[in-house]
């Protein structure tokens, strides 16, 4: 519950703009529910595939909208911006909430075309902009900063999932126009700790899209090395490639890795609780560009220790030596050492898992996210 009364904003209209319905369904349903608790009329504009019913179950209306995730061709982008502006005009939007960079660019222009000045720009991770530090990445960061900040109004608020990302856009993480959320939020009653399986071996799992940026190859190399040194470690991969993502790993290397001893690729899972019942450690050797990975929140809620990389988002949740271990990005040898150490310390694995669960309960739950979002929407609409 909120600690103070919120302004009455019933009947005002909020429009979410997001490229994929699955992304909204997996990460942002708590925001839609928060808006409905305020009495807002909610519309989600997205590409519709298989998650329309889940979104509509929150009380939101869904409007199909196709946007190419792989291209920012100025001609097609301009056409899509015009189509989106027509939707915002028809919906009489009071507030537009754009999720991820592409939606911010198209949605920000469209909102400007129809005079919607109340805007929330949610950066859920900066992809390669946050994962690289070379000259090209720095130029790209500058270009994105200029584009996004150029779409800013005095009534724009920015939402991030970690305190590092605002700095890449030249924003103060503690500024009045910035809100830091605890990721997508987790329902701690739906995901609860279960007894750890017997050890050895130490069973490690990655639940993620099969992308090079997630460091799947680094985990394979690390487990290969740890096993060669005599450590009892097994790795399970849960997830599928994302053909729309240029960093997607093809099926061939995944099948080849799964043919190696101690490594298995299970494909997509719809039951993450079952995954964590069968494993001791959650791993995500991300190369960077994360917001705050939901997969780590889910594992932590299930009371599992986490081994991940010292990059923004991942280190927001995991403190080295408390909830798990942090290793440098791209460091297969360091990851192998961390997994080998844990394979010899089952008591430490259990303590880290308990600490991870406590960490989620302290600010990373669905209700935490919903109350923060309700305060944000109320303040913007009442202004």
N, C-alpha and C positions, 0 to 999 in steps of 0.2 A: 504493500500500500504506500501511496505517496505520503510524505511527512507533513505536507501542507496542502490546502485546497488549491486545485488547479482552475484556471479561468474556464468559463463555459464556452466551448467552441462547437457545440453540437450543430450538425447540419452543414458544417463547412466541408469543402471537397478537397481531398488529397489524391494526387495521381502519382503512382510509382512508375518509373520508366526503367526497364531492365531488359537485357538482350534475350535471356533464356528463361522459360518457365521453370525448368528444373533447378536453376540457380536460385530463383526466388523461393521455390518450395523447400529447398534444402537449408537456406540460410535466413530468410527474411519473413517467414510467417509470423514470428513474434511481433515484428513491427506492425504488420497488418492488424493483428489482434489488439495491439496497444492502441492503434488509431481507432478501431471500432469501440474499444472501451471508453474512449473520449467522446464517442457519438459522431465521429467523422464519417462521411461517405467516402469509400475507398475504391479506387479503380487501379488495376494493374495493367499496364501496356507492355506486352511482351510477345516474343515468338512462342506460339502455343504448340506443344508437342504432346506430352502425356501427363501434365500436372495441373491441368485446368481445374479439376474437381477439388484437389487439395487446396488450391488458392481460394476458390469460391467458398469452401467450407468455413473460411474466416469471416465471411460476409462481404468479401470484396467482389467487385465486378471485374471481369477479364476482357480486355480488348486485344485481339490478335494484331501483331505488328512485326513485320519481317525486317531485320537489320543484319547486314553482313558483318560477322565478327572478324573476318580476316582482312577487310579492306576499309580504307578511309578515302576511297576515290571521291574527289570533290563533286563530281557530277551526280553520282548515285547518292552520296551523302546529302547533297543539297535537296534532291528529290525527297529523300526520306524525312529530312527536316521539315519540309513543307507538309508532308502527310501527317507528321506528328503534331505540327502546329494546329492543323485542322482538328485533330482529336482533342487537344487541350482546349481549343476554343469551344468545341461542341460540349465538352464535359464541364465547362465553366470552372476550371481548376482554381482553387485559392492557394494551393501549395503544391509544388512539384518536388518529388524526391527521386533523384537520378542515381542509379546504382552502377558503379564501376565506370572506368574512363570513357569508353565509347558512348555509353548512355549520357554521361555528363556533357560530352561535346555536342551530340545531336540534340539531347533534351534541353541543354542550356540555350542553344540557338533558337530552338522551337519556342521555349518559354519567353524568350526575348521578343520573338515575332508577335506574340499575342498579349504581351504586357504582364505576364505572371512574374512578379518580382520576388515573391517568397520562394526560395529554392533551397533544397538540401542536396549537397553533393557528397555522396558516400564513396570514398576511396577504399575498396576492400582489399587492397594490396596493389603494388605498383609494377608487378610483373618484372620484365627485364630491366625496367628503369631502376628498380631497387636491387636487382640481382647483380648488376654490373657497375664497375667504376671506371671503365676505360673512357677514352675521349668521345667516342660515338655515343655512349650511354649518357655522358655529361651533357652533350649537345641535345640529346633527346629529352633529358630531364628539363633542360632550359626551355625547349620548345613546348613541352607539355605544361610547364609552369605558366608560360605566357598565354597559352590557349585557355587553360582552365581559369586562371585569374582574370583573363579578359572577359569571361562569362559571369563574373561576380557582380552582384548588386549589394547595396547596403543591407539588404535583408537576406543575404545568402549565409548559410551555415554549412560547415564542413564536418563530416563524420568520418573518423578513422578508427581502426581496430588496434592500433599500437601508437605509442608516442614518438616513434622515429619518422614515420611517413610524412607528417605535416611539414617537417623541416625541408623535405625535398620540394615542396611547393612554396617555400619561403614563408610558412605560417608558424606561429608560436603555438606549441602543443597546449599551453595553458591560456591561450587567447580566448576572448569572449565569443569569437566566431568559430571555435573548434570544439567538437565533442569527441571524447575517446570512449568507445564502447568496449565491453568485454567480449568481443567477437560477436558471433551470431547468437550466443546464449544457449544454454543446455538445460533441459528438464532433468533435474537430479533425481526425480522419482522414477522417470522412465528408464534412466541408465544408472544402475546401482552396482556396487562392488559385488563380485562373486569370489568364492575361494580360489586361490591360485592353483593351477594344475601342478602335479608333481615335477620336481627337477631332479637330475638332468633329463633332457637337454633344456637349455634356456630357449623358450619359444618366442621369437620376435616377429611382429607383424607390421606391415605398412598397409594402411587403408587410404588410398588416394587415387586420383587419376594417374594413369601411367604416362608421366611426362618426364623428359630429361631434367627439367627445372626442379622436379621433386627429389632429384638425387637417387632415383631407383638404382641406377648403375653403380653409384657409390656404395649403396647398401649391399648389393650383390658382391662387389669386390671385397668389401669389409668382411662379410660372412665367409666368403671363400678363404680369405687370409686367416681369419680367426680359427676356422676348422683345420686349416693346414698346420696351425700351431698347437693343435690338440684341444681347443676349446669346444665344449659341447653346446653348439649354437645351431638353431634352425631358423630359416627365414620364410615367411609366408607373405605373398603379395596379393592384395585384394584391390581390384580396380581394373578398368579397361582404358585403352587409348582414347584420346579425344581428337578425332580427325580434323575438327575445326581449329585446333590449336597447333601452331607451327612447331611446338616443342613436343608433340606427341611421339611416343615410342612405338615403332611398328610392331606387329605381332611376332615377327621373326626372332628378334633378340629376346623377347619375353619367353617364347617357347624354348629357345636355346638355354636360357638361364634356368628354366624350370626342369630341364633335363639333367642339371647338375645335382650332385648329392647335397641334401640339406636345404634345397631351395624349391619352393612350390609357387606356382601362379594359379590362383583360384578364380580369376575374373571378378565380375561385379558381385557385391554382396548387398543384400537388403536387410541384413540382421547384424549390425555392428556389435550388439551386446553379446551375441553368440561368438563372434570373433574374439572378443576380449575375455570371455570365459575360458577359451582354449589357449590363451597366450599370456606370457608374463610381462612383456615389454612392448610398448608402442615406439615405432621408429619413424622419423621423417627427416632425412638428411637433405633438406631443402637447400638449394643454391641461393635462395633469397627471393624477394618480391612478394612475400606472403603478407596477408593482413593479420589475422590470428587464426591459424588453421583449425577448422571445426573438427577435423579428425583427431587432433591432440586434445581438444576439449572433451570429446566423446570418450577417449581412452582414459583421461584423467577422472572423469565422472565415474567410470567403471573401476577406479582404483588401481590403475596400471602405471608403473614407472614409465618414464618417457626418455628416449635418447634422440636428440635432435641437434640442429646446428645453431650456432651463435649468430643468428640473423634476426632482423626486426620481425616481430610477430611471434616467432618461436620462443625467443628469449623473454617476451612479455609474459608468457605463462610459466615457463620452466626456469627455475633457478638452479644453477649447477650444484649438484651435491644434495639438493633438497627434494625436488620432485623428480629428478632424473639427472641426466648428464648432458652438457652442451659441448659440442666439438666444432672445430672450424669447418666452414662449408668446403666441400670438395675434398676433405681429408679422409680418405678411406682407411689409412693406417690408424689415425686417431679414433675413428669409429670402431675399427676392429678391436683396438685396445679397450675401449669403453665396454663393448659387448663381452669381451673375454673376462674383464674384471667382474661384471655382473653375473656371469655364468658361474662364478666361484663364490658368490655371496647372496644366496637366496634370502637371507634375513634382510639385507639391505634393499633388495628388490621389493620386498613386502613393505618396508618402511617408506620407501619412495612412493609406492603406489598409494598408501594411506595419505601421505602428504599431498599428492596430486589431487585426490578427492577433496581434501580440505581446501585446497587452493581454488577449485571450481566453485565451491560453496561460498567463497569470500569474494563475490563480485562478478562472477562469470556465468550466472544462471540466466535462464530466460526471463524471469521476473525482474532481475537487475536491469537487463537490456530494455524491457518493456517500460519500466518506470522512468528510465533516462529518456527514452524516446517520447514518452507522454509529456514530460516536462519541456522537451525541445519543441514539439509541435504546438503545445499550448502557448508557450511564450511567443512563438513566431506568429501564430494566428491572432493572438490577443493584442499584438503590438499595433 
